[in-house]
């Protein structure tokens, strides 16, 4: 499952192996990408960048490949060039000494630089951005009337947070997932923002791994108080939320995070 830390790491990896290099060949198994692949061949990769869960590979001339990995998409590398593409390989970018290729892209499309700007502009502030967009995220959450657990998943509110991080962030901030985002106190927002930075950047520093304190631990004891972790679902997404019913009660004052990022 790709969330902000994993997407940022993979984008940096793509940038390392592609940016500044000319594409010897660009091949695809997807009919809808054939024209773009032919156009990309011979062009130089300008940069690879991301926002939230969205990746962009920008080439000379304004052509871009926009990718969202969702649950199954991956980028890999092989020495040399493919002779034949497996049906699972959506796109292969050969720069001579190696080929970077996408497997099960799920969302992979050829777009213009202007279209990329439109996609990125539709997203909320990126929780992995530096400097951390504290004021923008705070303002976006204060405008959301849905439960905070649901607001964190809305990429138009805050981009980069997925189902794992959502539960871990709310637990770290000691916030009830069902509390409306706009009803959070100033102290709770401070705790939430600190937890976002801590949880997401801890995952980034460990290569995209997560430390599960509540996620998928339903029925197991809370590591802080011993109460059994619960799993619930809230509208509109109905996606699973893991929380401690004791530590995350609304009447408890959240602990503040003061990480140095």
C-alpha positions as CSV (number, residue, x, y, z in Angstrom):
1,X,0.0,0.0,0.0
2,X,1.6,3.3,-1.1
3,X,1.2,6.3,1.0
4,X,3.2,9.5,1.2
5,X,6.5,8.1,2.5
6,X,6.6,5.2,0.1
7,X,5.7,7.5,-2.9
8,X,8.3,10.0,-1.9
9,X,11.0,7.3,-1.7
10,X,10.0,5.7,-5.0
11,X,10.0,9.1,-6.7
12,X,13.5,9.9,-5.4
13,X,14.5,6.5,-6.7
14,X,13.0,7.2,-10.2
15,X,14.7,10.6,-10.2
16,X,18.1,9.0,-9.4
17,X,17.9,6.5,-12.3
18,X,16.0,8.6,-14.9
19,X,16.5,12.3,-14.6
20,X,19.0,13.9,-17.1
21,X,19.1,10.7,-19.2
22,X,17.8,10.3,-22.7
23,X,15.3,7.5,-23.4
24,X,16.9,5.0,-25.8
25,X,13.5,3.3,-26.0
26,X,10.1,3.6,-24.4
27,X,7.8,0.6,-24.8
28,X,4.4,-0.4,-23.4
29,X,1.8,-3.2,-23.4
30,X,-1.1,-0.7,-23.1
31,X,-2.7,0.4,-26.4
32,X,-3.6,3.8,-24.9
33,X,0.1,4.5,-24.2
34,X,1.5,3.5,-27.5
35,X,1.5,7.0,-29.1
36,X,3.0,8.6,-26.0
37,X,5.7,5.8,-25.8
38,X,6.7,6.4,-29.4
39,X,6.8,10.2,-28.8
40,X,8.9,9.7,-25.6
41,X,11.6,7.6,-27.3
42,X,14.7,9.8,-27.8
43,X,13.7,12.4,-25.4
44,X,15.4,13.4,-22.2
45,X,13.8,13.0,-18.8
46,X,13.8,16.4,-17.1
47,X,12.7,15.4,-13.6
48,X,10.6,13.0,-11.5
49,X,8.5,14.6,-8.8
50,X,5.4,13.9,-6.7
51,X,2.7,15.3,-4.5
52,X,0.8,13.2,-2.0
53,X,0.3,9.8,-3.7
54,X,0.8,11.1,-7.3
55,X,4.1,10.6,-9.3
56,X,5.0,12.5,-12.4
57,X,7.9,11.8,-14.9
58,X,8.4,14.9,-17.0
59,X,10.2,14.7,-20.4
60,X,11.4,17.3,-22.9
61,X,8.6,18.9,-24.9
62,X,6.0,18.9,-22.2
63,X,5.1,15.2,-22.2
64,X,4.6,13.7,-18.8
65,X,3.7,10.2,-17.4
66,X,1.4,10.5,-14.5
67,X,1.2,7.6,-12.1
68,X,-0.8,6.6,-9.0
69,X,0.4,3.3,-7.6
70,X,-2.7,2.5,-5.6
71,X,-2.5,-1.0,-4.0
72,X,-0.5,-3.0,-6.6
73,X,1.6,-0.7,-8.7
74,X,5.4,-0.9,-8.5
75,X,8.5,0.6,-10.2
76,X,11.5,-1.7,-10.8
77,X,14.8,-1.7,-12.6
78,X,16.7,-4.2,-14.7
79,X,20.1,-4.1,-16.3
80,X,20.0,-3.5,-20.1
81,X,16.8,-3.6,-22.2
82,X,13.8,-5.9,-22.4
83,X,13.5,-8.0,-25.6
84,X,9.8,-8.7,-24.8
85,X,7.5,-7.2,-22.3
86,X,5.4,-9.2,-19.9
87,X,1.7,-8.2,-19.9
88,X,2.2,-7.0,-16.3
89,X,4.8,-4.4,-17.5
90,X,2.7,-1.3,-18.4
91,X,5.7,0.9,-19.3
92,X,9.4,0.4,-19.8
93,X,11.9,3.3,-20.0
94,X,15.3,2.3,-21.2
95,X,18.2,4.7,-20.8
96,X,20.9,2.4,-22.1
97,X,22.6,0.7,-19.2
98,X,19.3,0.0,-17.5
99,X,15.6,0.0,-17.9
100,X,13.1,1.4,-15.3
101,X,9.7,-0.2,-15.7
102,X,6.2,-0.1,-14.2
103,X,4.4,-3.2,-13.1
104,X,0.6,-3.1,-12.7
105,X,0.5,0.6,-12.9
106,X,-3.2,0.8,-12.0
107,X,-3.2,4.5,-12.8
108,X,-0.7,5.4,-15.5
109,X,-1.4,7.9,-18.2
110,X,0.3,10.3,-20.6
111,X,-0.6,13.9,-19.9
112,X,0.8,17.4,-20.6
113,X,2.6,19.5,-18.0
114,X,-0.5,21.7,-17.8
115,X,-2.6,18.7,-16.9
116,X,-0.2,17.7,-14.2
117,X,-0.5,21.1,-12.7
118,X,-4.3,20.7,-12.7
119,X,-4.0,17.3,-11.0
120,X,-1.6,18.6,-8.4
121,X,-3.6,21.8,-7.8
122,X,-6.7,19.7,-6.9
123,X,-4.8,18.1,-4.0
124,X,-4.6,19.4,-0.5
125,X,-1.3,20.4,1.1
126,X,1.3,17.5,1.0
127,X,2.1,16.2,4.4
128,X,5.6,15.1,3.1
129,X,6.4,18.6,1.9
130,X,9.3,20.6,3.3
131,X,8.9,23.0,4.9
132,X,5.9,21.3,6.6
133,X,2.7,23.1,5.5
134,X,1.4,23.5,9.0
135,X,-0.8,26.5,8.4
136,X,-2.3,25.1,5.2
137,X,-3.2,21.7,6.7
138,X,-4.6,23.4,9.8
139,X,-6.9,25.6,7.7
140,X,-8.0,22.7,5.5
141,X,-9.0,20.6,8.5
142,X,-10.9,23.5,10.1
143,X,-13.0,23.7,7.0
144,X,-13.9,20.0,7.0
145,X,-17.2,18.9,8.7
146,X,-16.6,15.2,8.3
147,X,-15.0,12.9,11.0
148,X,-11.3,13.6,11.2
149,X,-10.5,10.0,10.3
150,X,-12.3,10.6,7.0
151,X,-10.9,14.1,6.5
152,X,-7.3,12.7,6.6
153,X,-8.2,10.3,3.7
154,X,-9.6,13.1,1.5
155,X,-6.7,13.9,-0.7
156,X,-8.3,17.3,-1.5
157,X,-8.0,18.1,2.2
158,X,-4.5,16.7,3.0
159,X,-2.5,14.7,0.4
160,X,-0.4,11.7,1.2
161,X,-2.1,10.0,4.1
162,X,-3.7,6.6,3.6
163,X,-5.4,4.0,5.7
164,X,-2.3,2.9,7.7
165,X,-1.0,6.3,8.5
166,X,-4.5,7.6,9.4
167,X,-5.0,5.2,12.3
168,X,-1.4,5.6,13.5
169,X,-1.5,9.4,13.4
170,X,-4.8,9.6,15.3
171,X,-3.6,7.2,17.9
172,X,-0.3,9.1,18.3
173,X,-2.2,12.4,18.7
174,X,-4.8,10.7,21.1
175,X,-7.7,11.9,19.1
176,X,-11.1,10.2,18.7
177,X,-11.4,9.2,15.0
178,X,-15.1,10.1,15.0
179,X,-14.6,13.7,16.1
180,X,-15.4,16.2,13.3
181,X,-12.3,17.8,11.9
182,X,-13.7,21.3,12.3
183,X,-14.5,20.7,16.0
184,X,-10.9,19.9,17.0
185,X,-9.4,22.3,19.6
186,X,-6.3,24.3,18.9
187,X,-4.4,21.9,21.2
188,X,-5.7,18.8,19.4
189,X,-4.7,20.3,16.0
190,X,-1.2,20.9,17.3
191,X,-1.0,17.3,18.5
192,X,-2.4,16.1,15.1
193,X,0.0,18.1,13.1
194,X,2.9,16.9,15.2
195,X,1.8,13.3,14.9
196,X,1.5,13.6,11.1
197,X,5.1,14.7,10.8
198,X,6.4,12.1,13.2
199,X,4.5,9.1,11.8
200,X,5.1,9.9,8.2
201,X,8.8,10.8,8.4
202,X,9.5,7.8,10.7
203,X,8.2,5.6,8.0
204,X,10.3,7.5,5.4
205,X,13.4,7.1,7.4
206,X,12.9,3.3,7.8
207,X,12.5,2.8,4.0
208,X,8.7,3.0,3.9
209,X,8.0,0.6,6.7
210,X,5.3,1.2,9.4
211,X,5.4,0.6,13.1
212,X,1.9,-0.7,13.8
213,X,0.7,0.4,17.3
214,X,-3.0,0.1,16.4
215,X,-3.4,-0.7,12.7
216,X,-4.7,-4.3,12.3
217,X,-4.4,-4.9,16.0
218,X,-8.1,-5.2,16.8
219,X,-8.7,-7.0,20.0
220,X,-5.0,-6.8,21.1
221,X,-4.1,-4.6,24.1
222,X,-3.2,-1.0,23.6
223,X,0.5,-0.5,24.1
224,X,-0.1,2.5,26.4
225,X,-3.1,1.5,28.6
226,X,-3.9,-2.2,27.9
227,X,-7.4,-1.6,26.6
228,X,-8.3,-3.8,23.6
229,X,-7.8,-2.0,20.3
230,X,-11.1,-1.6,18.4
231,X,-11.9,-1.5,14.7
232,X,-14.7,0.7,13.4
233,X,-15.9,2.2,10.1
234,X,-17.2,5.7,9.4
235,X,-19.0,7.2,6.5
236,X,-18.5,8.1,3.8
237,X,-15.6,5.8,3.0
238,X,-16.4,3.0,5.4
239,X,-12.7,2.1,5.5
240,X,-11.3,0.4,8.6
241,X,-10.1,2.6,11.5
242,X,-8.1,1.2,14.4
243,X,-8.1,3.0,17.7
244,X,-7.9,2.7,21.5
245,X,-11.3,3.5,23.0
246,X,-9.6,4.7,26.2
247,X,-6.6,6.7,25.1
248,X,-8.5,8.4,22.3
249,X,-11.6,9.5,24.2
250,X,-12.5,13.1,23.5
251,X,-12.3,14.1,27.1
252,X,-8.6,13.3,27.3
253,X,-6.1,16.0,26.6
254,X,-3.8,15.0,23.7
255,X,0.0,14.9,24.1
256,X,1.8,17.5,22.1
257,X,4.5,16.6,19.6
258,X,7.5,18.8,19.3
259,X,9.6,16.9,16.7
260,X,12.5,18.9,15.2
261,X,11.7,18.5,11.5
